[in-house]
């Protein structure tokens, strides 16, 4: 198995179906990031290995207009952030990639699904090489058994007639890749393979032509057979890792039915949907974007989003996320986010980022593979020269050099990290946990202390108003009208508890950690913390306090209470059992925080903290040598999430909280924290084991090949076996039970997705 992606020729054929893009198309396909920056994703079907990634990113990085370029090997895409300068067309990106030896194309909707053709070509090549190897082995047995010279020569020629077309056909993925690399003056892992196979075949033809005793047709064909086994397994693993992203993409329909202002209906691409548009969703269809129900009644299956199998009632005013399945009646939703920012789009982005990132271990492996490529050829050349000096037998020297070329291919080293991270990310995804980048997996494995937020993290995040402490009914309604402008759980509770005033509200702003401020007429209203609203602290009366003030005068107060998550106590107990430190940091009042801490068994709990205070506590823990995992949601947690060594947030968190977090768990279970920690530690051990396996393999195999104790055929078997061993070690992460918070039928998200594809 090699570090290179399969099917170079197939990828080229498929990519050629996509027309080359001009500047107008490139600009249209780019996303405007603001400040003059643009971002575009291009398909690069010829990308093969770490050397290709380095070449692409390096070539693009040398351009003045490019700020950043990142290649994703599994999806065969490059994401480029650039700024458009006068006189510098975006097509320069395509030209630069072409000069670097990699063609690039605009993505089309079917491009990701074409890898099935690559798999078919690999399987055909594998079948041809296996058939040829089996038949040539039959003739070889007779030769090894002592056939006379005439019979031996006849069998050699028959073997040649089988081997030459078989090697030519089955070896195409390696030859095209190697020739492409050499044409652009670079090396990849297919160069030594193509060289070794070619040398074995040519040497065998020469020996047959001169009537020699030994020929190596069986070695050349069987070598390809073993290499193709590894390559096919590699391709299957990558496709399996990509399956979650592909299946998520299938869930999102390409078109939606828009309810026009004049009452008519029009089919529009979901890319054209903007917030405020009305979208009609028929029974049996999935919501194309996040939206709020404005007409119709139905039941929605939200298991993809929440993990809950029970349908949820959809009625006027309720909000649902993209991907939820409409089960019964037709409904009309008002889009709350564009398609590119919907729940499904964010989840797809997180999954793609997990593979495309460069973790610390992965950078080490990629760098080692880059150095290894030229080292392989140098070592083979030295082996040839050394054996020529010692024996003077060019035939033996070539054989030993071929064995070195094959056995020293750093496939196991190149696969050591990405295989583990792909399997671990897929396992987490199946259990409702999205990984933003694989570097976060490494950081999570080192976590020694977990810092929790309270509301929406340890609690359900759905507090209810217990009572009104002070103020009139009119002021309660005024608080509800202001609360509609905030996504804070306390604000949502107030908005649900009282009828909102029908008044004209001017500009509003949310102050993280304090509350909401709004202008109504000439008055400045505040809704939030007691001290921010100049109210006396009455937290000793129980519950969390929210106050309303007008021009710094408190006019109403409310007591709210929230319930702990059902599995919060067991999660805290499990973390304690593993020896990880736990701290609760909250902006709520002392009594509410201490009461929750007592219920859950948390000794270290602090209250009345502002965002800066949380950051100070995290810095103190880090200064004491702790590796901090922050688990929180909401706007006021975003700075702390970014400051922590690694972070997690529920999918119900505010957008800024999700963006700041390294992990997002989409199900309403806190056990995602312990499951992710356990998976990260297992992945870390698997990476170290894979590095150890690769190093031990090379320490044993390379000296044996150089000393002439390994034939090319044995070298191919050993190299493929080492790669397969590394892959099997990574697949051990698939073993074990699902997260205790998920039922087996709810945990297998990819299976559910395949069962119900979007039309």
N, C-alpha and C positions, 0 to 999 in steps of 0.2 A: 504494500500500500504506500502511496506517495503522498506528499504534502500538496501536490498539485490537483486542481479540479479536473474532472474528466471531460471528454468529449469536446476537444478543441475544435475539431473540424465541424462537429455538429453545431456547436455554438456559433461558428462563423456562418454556416449555412442559414441558421435561424435568424441571426442578426441581420443578414443581408436583406431580409424581407422588410426591415424597417428603413424607410427612406432617410437619406442624409438630411440634416436639418440646416436651414438657413438662419440668418440672424434674427429675423422676425419670429420664427418658430421657437428659437431658443429663448428669446425674451418673453414670449407668451408662456413658455413652460417654466419659467423662473418664478420664484416666490419673492416678493419684495419684503425684506426684513427691516426696512427703514434706514435712515442715515446713508442712503445711497448704496446699501448692500443688497445683493440678490443671492438667492440660493437655488441651485438646480441639481436634480438627480439624473444621471446618465447610466445607461446599461453598458457595461464593459464585458462582453461575453467571453473574451479571450484571457481574462485574468486567471492565473494558475496557482500562484503560491506566494510566499513571503517576498521573494525577489520581485515578482510582478507588482505587488502592493507598494514596495519601496520605490520602484521605478515610476509608477503612476503618480504617487504622492509627491515624489521629488520633482518630476517634470512639471507638474502643475504648480508646485510651490515656488518654482523659479520665476513664474509669471508675476509681473507687477500687479495685475488686476486681481490675483487670487489671494484671498485672506486665509483660506483653509480648504484642504481637500482630504477626504477620508474614504477609503475603499472598504466595502463590506464584501468579504470573500464568499460567504454563503449565498447572498442575494446577487452577487456579481454586479454590483452597482458602485458608483462613486458619487458622493455628495460634495458639491463644490460651492463654497461661499466666495463670491467675487463682487467687485464694484466696477461699474461700467464707466470708463473714461472716454472722453471725446477721441474719436478716431481709432478706438480699440474695440472691434466687434466681438461679441460673445463666441462667434465661430472659431476664434483663436484657441479656445479650449479644446475643440474637436481636433484642430490642426496639431496642437501640441501633443495630444494623446496619440494621434496617428504617427507622428514622428518618433514617439517613444515605443512604437510597435504595438499599440493597442487601439483598435477601432472602438469608437463610442457612438451610441445611438440614443435618441429620445426613447423613453419608456413607452411601450404600448400596453394595453390592458391584458393582452394574452401572453406577454413575454415570459412571465414567471411560470406559466403552465407548460412551456415548451421543453422543460428539462426531461419530460417523459421520453422524448425522442432521443435525448442523450443516453438515457438508461437503456433504451432498446438497442442503440448502436453498441453500447458497452456489452450488453448481453449477447449480441450477435458475434462480436469480436471474441468474447469469452468462449462461446460455443465452437467457433472455428478453431481457436487455439487448442481447446480441450480435445476436439475430435482429431486434429492433426497430431497432437502430442500422444494420444492413445495409440494411433496407428503406427507412428514412427517408433514408439516403444516396442511394439510387437516385432518389428524388424531388428531393433537393437538387441533384443533378447537373443535372437538367433545368432547375431554377430558375436555377442559376448559369450555364447555357448561354444564358439570355436568353429564357425562356418569357414569353408575353404575360401581362397582368395577370390575366385570368380563369383561365388555366391555373395561374399561380403561386398564386392564392388557393385553388383547388381542391386543389392538392398540399399547401399548408399545412394545410388542414383534414384531409386524409387523414393527414398526418404527425402532427397532433394526436391523431387517433383511435388511432394506434399508440402514440404517446409517453405519453399520460396513463396508461393502464393499466400500461404497461411501467415507467414511473418509479414508479408507486405500488407495484408488486409488487417490483421489483428493488431499490428504495431502502429497503425495510423495515428491514434491519439498521441503517442510518444514522439513519433517522427515530426508531425506538424508543429508540435509544441517546441521541440528542440530546434528545428530549422528556423522557426520564428524568432526564438531567442538569439540564436547565433547571427541571424541576419541583422539584428539590431545591437550586436556586440555586447550581449549579456548572457549570463548562464542561468539555467534553472535546473531542477532536479531531473527533468526528462533528458537532458543532454547526456549524462553518463549512462542512463538506461538505453537510449537509442544507440549510443556508441558501443555498448557491450553487446547488445543484440545483433547489431550489424557486423561487428567483428567475429562473433561466434558463427554467423551464417557464412560470411566470406571465407573464414578459415576452414569451415566444413566443405565448402565447394572446392576450395583449393586442394584439400586433402583427397577428396573424391577424384578430382581430375588427374592427380599424379599417382593414384592408386595407393594412397596411404592407408594405414591400418585403422586409424581413429578418425572419426568425423563427429561433429557435435550438433547435428540437426535436432536431436532430441533435446539437447540443452537449450538451444535458442528458442524452440517452440514452447517447451515446458516453462522456460523462464518467463515468456510472455504470458503464459497461462496463469502462473502464480501472481505476476504483477497485476494482471487484469482482475483477478479475484480480489486483491487488495484495493484496487481502484474502484471496482464496483461497490465493494463494502463501504468505502469512503464516501462515494456518491450517495448511497442509500442513507448513510448516517447524516450527511448534510441535508438531504431532502427531508429526512425525518425531523431534524432540528428546525428546518424552515417551515415545516408543516403547520405549526401553530400560527405563524404569520400569514401563510397563504390561506388557511381556513378562516381566519379573522377577516381577511380581505374579501373572501367570497360572501361573507355574511352581509357586507355592505352593498346594497343594490346600486347600479350605475345611474338609475333614473328614479324620479319621484313624481307624484301627481300633485301639482300645486293648485291650490284654490285661489283663483285670480280675484282681484277687487271687484270685477263686474259680475262675479258669480260663476263664471265658466271655469273649466278645469283644463290644465295644460301639463303635458309631460315635459319635465325639465331635467337636465343632468344634475346630480346632487352637488357637483362643484359650483353650481350657480345659486345654490340655496344660501340665503343670508338671514340673520336674525330678524324675526318679525314676520317672515313669510309663513303662510298657512299651508300645511301639507296634509293631504288626505292619505290615510293608511288603512287599507282594506284588511279584513280578517285573513289571517294566514301570512301576512307580510310583517317584516321587521321594520322598526323605526329607522329611517335612513339617517336622521340627525337627532341630537338631543332636543327635547321639546316639551311643552306644557299642553295638556289636553284642554281644548277650547270648545269642542263639540263632540257629542257622541258618548256612549258608555260601552265599556268592554272589560275584558280581563286580559292582563298581559303576563306573559311568562318572562320573568327577569332573571332566570337562573344563570344566564351568561354573565350578568352584571353583578348579582348579589350572591349567587350560589344557592339561593332558596328555590326549592322546586315548586312550592305552592304559588299559584297565580295571584297577582295583585290586582285589586279593583282599580280600574281606570275611570276617573270621573273628572268633571270640570275643575281645573285649577291644579291638578296633580302633575308632577313633572316626572318624566322618564328619560332614560339614557338610550342613545343609539344602540341597536342590537337587540333591544327588547322585542319579543314576538307578540303581535296582536292576535289573540286567540279567538275572539267571538265577533263582536260587532265592528262596523266601520267607525273610525274616529278621525277627528281633525286636530292636528297639533300645531302650535305656534313655535317655530324654530327658535331656540335660545342660543345656539352656537352655529357657525358655519360648519359644513361637513368636515373641513380640514382640522377643526378643533373639537370634533365630537368625541365621545367616549371611545368608540371603536378606533378612530384615527389616532388618538393618544395611545391606546394600548398597542396598536401596530407599530407606532413610532418607538415605544419603549422596547418592544421585542426586537426590532431591527437594530436599535442602538446597543442592545446587549451583546450582539455578535460583532457589531462593527467597531466596538471600542477596543482600546489597547490596554489590557491589564498589564501589571508589572511582570508577572510570570510570562505572559504572552510576548511582551517585547523582548524578554531575554531569549525565548525560544526562536522568535523570528530573526533576531540578530545572529544567534548561533547558526541558524539555517543559511543565512546570507554568507557567513564566513565559510561554512562547510562546503558550499557548492564549488568554489575554486579549489578548496583543500582536497576534495575528492579526486579531481583530475591530477593535481600535483602528486598526491600519494600514489595513484595508479601509475603515473609516469616514472616515479622513483622505483616502484616495484618492478616495472619492466626493465629499467636500466640496471637495477640491482641483480635481477635474475640473469640478464644477459652477461653481466660481468662475472657472476659466479658459475654459470653453467654453459654459456655460449649457445644455448638452445633457444632460438627465437620463438619456436612453437610453444614451449613451456612458458616462456616469458610473457607471451601474449595471453595465454590462458590465465596466468596468475594476475596479470593486470586487469583482465576482464572481471575476475572474481572480486578484486579490490573495488573496481568501479561500481559493482552491484551491491556489495555488502556494506559499503560505507555510505550509501544514500541515507541522509538524515531524516527519514520519514517518521520514525518513532519519535524523534525529538521535535519535529514540526507539529506532530499531532498531539503531543503530550498535554498541552494546555487547551487549545480550542475544542477538542473533543470533550474534555471534562466540563468546560464552561457551557458548551451547547447542551449537553445532557442535563446539567444542573439547572440551567435556565428553563429548559423545557419541563423539567420536574416541578420547579417552582410555579411555572405558568399553569400546569395542570391543577395545582392546588390554589389557584387564584392569586398568585403573587407575581407581579411584573418587575423585572429587573431592568433598570435603566442602563447600566453598563456592567461588563464583567469585572472591571476593576473594583466595583462595589462588593462583589462576592469575596474578593481577597480581603478587603477592609473589614467586612462583616465577620470573617473568620477570626479576626484578631480582637473583636470587641470584648471588653472586660467589664463594662458598666453600661446599663440601660437607663436612659432618662425618659420618663413618660410625661406627657401632658395629661391633663385631667379630662376636660370636656371634649367629647367626641372621640377620645382615644381609649381611656380606661372606662369611660362611661359610654352609654349608647349614643350620646350626642343629640338626644331628643328630649330636652328638659321640658317640664310642664310648669305652668304658673300655679303655685300652691295657693297664694292669696295676695291681695293688694294691701301693702303695709300702710300706705297713706295716699291721699289724693282722691279726686272725684272720678266719677265714671267718664266724664268728658276728657279728663287728663289721661285716663286709661286708653280711650279711643285715639287720643293724640299720639300716645306712645306706640300704639299699633300702626298708625299711619307712617311714623318714622321708621319703625322696625322693618317695614317692607323693603327699605333701601339697603339692608344689610343681610349678609348670608350667615352671620353668627348664629349658632344654635339658640341662644337666649332671645335674639331678635325674632327668629322664626316662631319660637314659642309664644312670644307676646303678640305677634301678628295673628296667630291662630286662636288666641284666647279672647281677643277683643275685636270689635268692629272698627275698622279704620275710618278716620274722618275723611270727608271729601273736600280737601283743601289744596290750594296751589302751593307746592313746596319748591323753593328755589334751589340753590346749589347745595350739594351735600358732600361730605368727606368723611371717610372712616379713619380713625386714628388707632393703629394697631395697639392692642393692650389696654385701650381706654374706652372707646365706644364710637358712636356716630354723632356727627354734628351737622345740623341743617339750618337753613335760614327760611323763615316763614314771615313774610312781610318785613317788618323792621326788627323782628325778634330772632335771637339766636337760641336754638334749642339743642340740648344734648341728651343723649340716651346712652347710659353706660355705667361705669364704676361710680361708687358712692363719692370717693374723694374727687373725681373728675367733675362731678355734678354738684360739689360743695354740700353734700348731704352727710349727716352723721352716720357713722358705721353702726348698723344694727344687726350685724352678722350673728350676734349671740342669740338672736331669736330663731335661728335655724334657717337652713337653705342658703342659696346664693342670692345676692341682692343686685337688682338693676334699678337705676334711678333715672328719672326724667327731670330736666331742669330747663327753665326759661330765663335767659339773661343771667345765668349763674345762680338762680334761685331754685332750689328743689321744689317740685310741684307734685311729684308722685313717686312712689316706691313699690317694688314688687319683689316677692320671694319666689324663687324657682328651685326646683329639685330635679336631679337627674339620677338615673339608675345605673349601677355598674353593668358592664357587659357580662353576659352569662358566664363566659369562660375567663374572665379577668383574674379571679382568685386562683384558679388552677394554673393559669399562665405564669403568674407571679411565683407560685410555689415551685413550678418547674424550673424557672430561672434561678431561684434560690438553690435548688438542688444541684444545679450545675456549677454553683459558685460564682455566678455573675452578680455584681453589685446592682442595686436598684435605687433610683431616686425619683420622687414625684415633684415636678415643678409646675406650679399653676398660678394663674392670675386671679383665681377665685378667692373668696374670703376664707379666713383661717378655719372656721368651724366646719365648713363644707369639705375642705381639703383634708383636715385631720380625721373627720368621720369616715371618708372614703379610704384613707390610708389604714385606719384601724380595721375596716371591713376586709381589706385585701391583704393585710399583713405586711405593709410597707413601713419600714422604720424611718427612712429619711424622706420627709415631705415638707415642702416650703410653699407658702401661699402669698397672695398679694404681689406677685412678681410681674414686672413689665418685661417686654421683649429684651431690653438691655440687661435686666437682672438675670434672665435665663441664660443669656450669652455669658455673663460673668461667672455663673455657677459652672457652666460647661468648661470654660477656660480653666477654672480652678481644678476641676477633675482631670483635665488634660495635663495641667502642670504637675499634678501628683502622679503622672504616669499612666493614667487610665486611657483606654481606647473607648470612646463614647459612641454608643448607638442611641440616637434621638428618635423617639416615636411620638409624632404629634400631627395635628392638623390645624387648619385655620391660618389666617393672615399673620397673627401675632407669633406663630411658631416658625415661620419661614426663615428668619435670621438664624435661629437656633438650629434648624435642620441643616442649613448650609454650613454652619460652624462645626457641627459634630463630625467625627471621623466617618460616620456612615449614618444614614437616616432612613426612616420608613414613615409612610403616611397612608391612611385609608383612602379609598377612591372617593369617599364622601367629603374629603377635605376640600378646602378652597383651592382654586386653580393655582394660586401662588404656592400653596403648600405642596401640592402634587409636583409642581415643577421643581421645587427645591429638594424633594426627597429622592433617594437613590432607589428605593423600593416602594411600590404601591400595591397594597393588598385590596382586592375588589370584593371580598366577602366579609360579612359582618361578624368576623371572629378574630379575636386577639391572638389566638394560638398560631396565627401566621408568623408572629415574632419568633416563637421558639422553633417552629418548623424551618424558617429561613436560616436561623442561627445554626441549627443542626446540619442543614444541607450545605451551608457555606463551609463549615468545619470538615464535613466529609469531602467536599470538592477540594479543599486545600490539601487534605491528606492524599487524595487521588492524584493531584498534580505532582506532588513531591514523589509519590510512588512511581509515576510515569517518568519523571526525570531520572529517578534512580534506575528504572528498567532500561531506559535509553542509554544511560552512561555505562551500566554494566554490560549491556549488549555490545557496545562499541569497544569497550576495554577487552572483551574476549574475542569478538569476531574479527576485528581489524588485524590484530597481530597474527591470528591464524591464517587469514587470507594473504597477508604479506609474506608469510613463511611458506605458502604454497600448500597448506593443508586443506584448502577449500576449493572445490570445483565451482564453475559458474552456476551450475544448477543448484548445488547446495547453498550457494550465496543467495540466490533468488529466493529459495525457500526460507532461509534464515531471515532475510530482510523483510519479507512479507509477514513472517510469523511474529517478528518483533512489533510490527505496526499493528497487526491484529491483536496482539497481547495488550498493547497500550489502549486500543479501542475497547476491548472487553473489560479492561480495568475501569475505564470511564463509564461503561454501561452498568457497572455494579451500582451506580447511583440510582438506577431505575428500580433496584430492589428495595424492599421495605414497604411499610404501609404508607398510605396517604396521610395527610395531616389529620390528627384526631378530630378536627373540627368539621371535616367534610365527609360526606357519605360517598361510598364508592361510585354510585351512579352520578353523583354531582361533581365528582372530582375530575372525571375524564372529559375535560372541556373540548379538546380537539376531536374526540369521538362524537360528542354532541354536535359540534359544528359540521362535521362531515355528513351527519345524518340529516341535517336540515339546511342544505345550501340555499342561498338566495337565488331567486329566479333571475 
